Amino acid sequence: MEVVAYLHNADLLVEDDQAVAVISGSHYVLSLGDQVHIRQIIDERAKIYQVHISFASAAHAMLHEDEICIKFEGCKDAFQDYLRSTTVH
């Protein structure tokens, strides 16, 4: 999945052809265009996943292992509902 936007509270929006996800908690500073490859679940209840990250600034030449929290995962329509339910107006 590619980092496509910054959201509130240091969350990031990542997407691919099939889904979007809101992630947080990376030990790296992620930028637009970086790739996040979800590998496996570490803690199901806390929604923490092992990921591999490749950085656009390094031409995606290396993978870096990290852990992230997935706050939302689903289709773009469901993402709009998530934004409405988590945004204070």
C-alpha positions, 0 to 999 in steps of 0.5 A: 500500500502507498502512503497517499495522505497525512491525517489528523493525530499523525495518522497516515492514509495508505491505499492500493487498488483494492482498499484503504487503511489508516495507520499509525505508530511507525518508528520511521517518518513516512512520506507520501509515496512510501510503500507499506507492505503488511506482513503479519499480525503481531497483536490482534486485539491491539491491531498491531502488524509487522510491516516492511517499508520501502522509501520513495526517497531511496527509490524503494531499494531496501525494505525496512521492518517495522510495526504499525497499528491499523486503525481502519481498513476497508473500501473508500466508501467505508473510509468516508464513514470512518472519517465522519465518525472520528472527526470532531466538527 
